[in-house]
């Protein structure tokens, strides 16, 4: 049977309705049996009521649901719910991203059954590449229809922290050469301290651009070590090393990131806590491997409580994340180079190395650029502009030089009146 609309033979039954799988035209339905497609009032009413439900049936997406469910061992009743969810929203969703639609539908219906997994877990553990941008657009359609799915794609850090800590508690016990059983009071204390530590890290941009789960693991390890110390009845004369007895590899069962990345996050947190400890007067000779001993004091002094400002704060000189620190160091180096180039211009001298950045800055200052013009430029921009102006100075004609001197500020988008007149003639 051929479709009268697109002449395709890809016609099949979908939910007891004969539908063209290529264009979505309904060919046979119990409530619509007319052979002609005239614009009668009955037909118009029928199409107005059923267009949303009968277009975009997503047969391929429903087939993908079966494959995804088999891969993740999802129960059959949830598979049926996932297909019903796709059917419910089929009118608003394009049929060009069936895999992403199927994966999101499976996740939505399996959230309670697989409570320890987020949508990122499904994506990262799925053997087929998934387009996150397409998945996010589909999630937006679901969110428009129901508030239940409003925060599916990006769950709040608060909920993720609580949920993920429950997942990693068994693996925390394996750290530090084996630890005693984590009781319920200890678990509550661990969550409170980990939450406070990550919140403090947020205040100093420590978590900016970083993955949430490695951050939670790093903060939980330090918090758990501090709890072990406070709960130990017999004090050992030898201090516990935060890095000794770590088994970061066990976290691969709940976090896809490597041991190297987890160690990197742990190092970033220990460096931050060390900077905090160095600013507390009564802590003598603090070390990064012993930060768990200072954690309680740090949280009390640097953390916000009931909206009040903390007792202590770190300045930018005392601590900055690596990106800001590198930017500050680069700015200081650039400013020193500009001062050196300015002195050479004032003394009517030239840099010895004509390939250095100072030589480029020297040429720019010599040609009239001020410090405020070039202080924010990248090295590539400085070299490119200086080379271009030097080339024009060496090989340019008197006319070009005169035109440049007429400009208040060099801008390639500007044209002088004399230049415009030249083109108008």
N, C-alpha and C positions, 0 to 999 in steps of 0.2 A: 504494500500500500504506500502510495506517495503522499507527501504532505501538500495540500493545495496552496500553501503560502510560499514555501521555499523549495518545493519539488524534491525534498530529501526522502530517502527510504529508511532513514533512521527513526522508525516509529515503534514505540513500545508502550506497554501498560505500566503506569505508575500510580499506585494507590487506587486501583480499579478504574483508572481513567486512561484512555488511549491518548498519548501525548507525543508530539514530535520532539525528539530529544535534541534536535538542532536549534529550532527556533522557539520552542515552548508552546506552539499552537495546540489547543485542545481539539481533538478530532472526534471523540465520542465520549459522552457522559450521560448518566441516567437522567439528569435534569435538563439536558440539551440534546435533542435528537434530530434537529432540523438539518437537512442536507445542504440548504443554501445559507450563505452568510450575509443575509440582507440586514439592513439597518432598521429592523422592526423594533418596536418598543420592548418586546419581550427579550430579544437578543441583546439589546443595549443594557437592559437591567441585569441580564445574566452576566455579561462580560464585566460590568461595573462591580458586581459583587464577588466575582471569582478571579479577576485578573491577578490580584495580589497573591492568592493561594495557589494558582495554577501555573505561574511562570517561574522559571529558574528552579526546577525540581531538584537539581544537584544530585543526580544519580551517582556520579563519580565520587562526590563527597561522601555519600552514604556507604559506598563500597569501601572507601578509605577508612571509614569508621570501623568497619569489621577488621581490617588489617591492623589498624592502630590498637584496637582492643585486644586482638590476639597477641600483639607484640608486648603489651604491658599487662596482659592477663586481667583485663577488666571484665567483671561479671556481665552476664547476658542482659540482665534487667537494666543495667546502666547503658548498655549498647543501644537498647530500644529507646531509652530516654534521649540519648545523643541524637539519634536519627529524628526523633520527634522535634527536638530543638532546632535542628536544621530545617525541617519542614515548616516550622512555625515562622522562621525568619527568612525563608527562601525568596520571598518577593523583594527584599531590600538588599540582598547580598549578591554580588556578581558570581558567575560560575567559572571565573578564571583563576581562582585560588582555592581549589577543592581540598588540597592537602592541609593548608592552614586552617580552613574552616572546620575540617574534620577533627584536627588536633585540638582546636580551641573548644569545640563542642564536647569532646571526650573529657577534657580537663574540667569543664564547667559541671558536668554531671558526676564526675568522680572526685570532686574536691573533698567531700566528707569521707568517702571510702578510702582515699589515699591522702589523708590529711597532712602528711609530712612533706608532700611535694607541692611545689609552686609551678606556675606555667613555664618558668625558666628551666626547671628540672625536666619537664616533658620535652622541651626544645633541645636541651643539651644532651639528653640520653636517646633521642630519636635518631635512627641511622640515616635518615634522609634529610638533606639541608632544608631548613624552614626559613621563609622570608619573614622576618620579624615585623617589617613595615606593613606587609599585607595583613598579618595577624592582628596588628594593632588597629588597623582600619576596620577589620571585622568586629573586633571587640567594641569599637565605638558604636557600631550598629546595634549590638546587643545592649550596650549601656543606654542608648536612647530609648529602648523598649522597656527596660526594667532597671530599677535601682539596685537590684540584687547583683548585677554584673558590673556595677559602676567602677569598682576598684579591682577588677580581676587581673588586668594586665600588670599593674604596679601596686602590689599590696603594700600597706603602710609598714614602715620599719618597726613600729611598735609590735604589731601582730606577728611579723616575721621573726623578731627577736624572741618573743615568748615561745613561739612554735618551734623554732629551730634549736633553741636551748634544750627543749625536751628531747630533741633528736640526738644531740651530741653529748648529753650527760653520760651515757654508757662509755663513750670514747674518752671523756675526760678522766674517768677512773683509771684508764690504762696509762695515763701520763705519770711521770715522776716515779717510775719503777713500780707502779701499782699503788692504788690508794684505797682507803676504806670505802664502804658502801655510802653512797650519797643519800642521806635521809631527807625527808620532806622539809624540815626547817633549813637544812643546808642548801637544798635546792632553791628555796625561796630567797635565802640570803645571796646565793650565787646570781640569781636573776636580777635582784636589786642592784648588786654591785656591778654586774656586767652592764646593765642599762645605764647606770650612773657614769661608768667609764666611757662608754660609747658616746653619751651625751656630752661629756667633757671634751672628747675628741672632736665632736662636731663644732664646738665653740672655737677651736683653733684650726679648723679646716682640715683636720687629720683624715677625715673620711671622704673628703671631696674627690669625686672621680674614682673612688675605690669600690670594689664589689662588696656587697653586704655580708655574705656568708663568711669569707675569710676574715673580715673585720670582727664579726661576732666570735669566731673561733679564737682569734688572738686575744680579744678582751676577756673572753671566758677563761682562757688558760691562766692569765695573770690574776684574775679574780679568784679562781679556784685555788691557786697557789697561796694567795693571801689568806684564804679561809682555812686551808690546811695548817698554816703557821699559827693562826689564832686559836685553832681547836686542839693543837698538840699540847698535851699536858706537860710532858717532859721537854724542856728546852735544850736543844743541842748546842754545844759551843761553836759548832761549825755551821755557818749560814747556808741555807738552801739556795742552789743555783737554779734560776728559772729555766735555763737551757739544758740542764742535766736531766736525763731520763725522759726527754720528750720523745713521743712516737707520733709524729705528725702524719705518717702514712696511713694511720687507721681512719683518719677523717675523709679519705678518698671514697669511703662507702656512702657518705652523705654530702660530699662536696667535690666537684670535679676538678678543683684547682690543685696544682702540684704542691709537693712539700716545699719547694723553693719559694713559691708565691706565699704560702702560709708563713714561712719563716721571715719573709720580707715584711709582711704585715706585723708580725710579732716584734721584729726589730724596730719598726717605725713607732710602735706603741711604747716599747721600752726606752727608746731615745726621748720620746716626749715626756714620759714619767720621770726620767732622769733630769731633764731640764726643770721640771716642776720641783723635784726634790732638792736641786741645787739652790733653789730660791727660798728654802725653808731653813731658818737659822739653826734649829736644834738637830738637824740631820747632818752628821759629820761624815765627810768623805763618801758620798753616795756613789753607787756603781749601777750600771744598767742591768747586770745579772741579778741584782738584789732588789729590784723595784717593787716586788710584791710586799716587802717589809714596809714600804712607805705608802702603799696604796691608800690605806684608810685615812691617813693624815692628808694626803693629796686631795682626795675626794671631799673631805671636810672643809679644806681651806680654799680650794679652787672651784668647787661645784656650787651651782646656784641652788638655794633652798627657799622654797615658798616664794619665789619671785624676787628674793633679795639678791643684791650684788654679792659676788664672792669676796672673801677676805683678802685673797691674793690674786694677782693677774700677771701673766707673763707678757713682757714687752716683745716687740719684733726682734730686738737684738738678742733676747734670751732664748726665743724659740720661734722658728718659722718652718713651714713645710718645705720640702726640697725645691719645689717649683718656685715659690716666692723667694727662697734663699738664693737660688741661682739667678733669678731676675735681679735681686738687689745687688749681688756681687757683680753681675754684668754691667749694671748701671753705674756702679762705682768705678769699675775699670774704664768704661766709656768716658765718664766725666774726667778721669785723670788723663786720658788720651787727648781729650779736647783741650784741656789746660796746657798740656805739653805742646800741642800744635799751635795754640794761641801764642805761647811764649816764643816759638820759632818764628812766627809771623812778625811779632813785635820786635824781635832781635834781628830781623832780616836774614834769617838762616833757613836752611833746608834740612829735612831728615836725611840721614845717611842711607837708609834702606827705602828705595823707591817702591818696593812691593808691600810695605807695611800699611796697616790701617791708619797709622798716624800721618803718613804721607798723604793719604786720601783726605783726611780731615784738614790737614794743612792747606791743601789746594782749595777745598770748599771755603774755609775761612778767608783765605787770600782773595777769593772771588766774591766775597761779600756775605756769606752765610753766617748767621749768628748761632750761638750755642743753643738757644731755645728752638731753632729750626731743626737741628740734627741730633739732639739728645735722645730722641725716641726712635730714630731710624735704625733699621737692621744693618748688619755689616754688608749684606748684598746691596742694599739701597745706597749706602755710602760709597761703596766702590763703584757701582754702576754710574751714579750721578757724577762722581769725580772724574772717572775715565771719559765720560761723554763730554763734559765741559772742557777737559784738557785737550781732547781731540778737536773740539770746535775752536778752542783758542789757538791751537797750532796750525790747523788747516782751514779755518773759516775765513771768509772774505770780509773786507771792511763793512760791506752793507749788512751782513748778518750780525757783525759785532755792534754796529750802530742800532740795529733793531733791538738787540738784546739790552742795550743800555737804556733804551726808551722804556723798558718794562719796569713797573714798580716791583713786581715779584715774578719770578720765572714760573710760568704755568703753561704746560703744553696745550691746554684747552683754550687759552686766550689768544686773540688776534688783535693787533694794533689797527688803528684807523687807516694808516698808510698801507698795511697789508690788505685790508678789505678793499681799499680803493684800487689796488693793483689787480685784484681778481675781478672787480666790477668793470674795469675798462675793456 
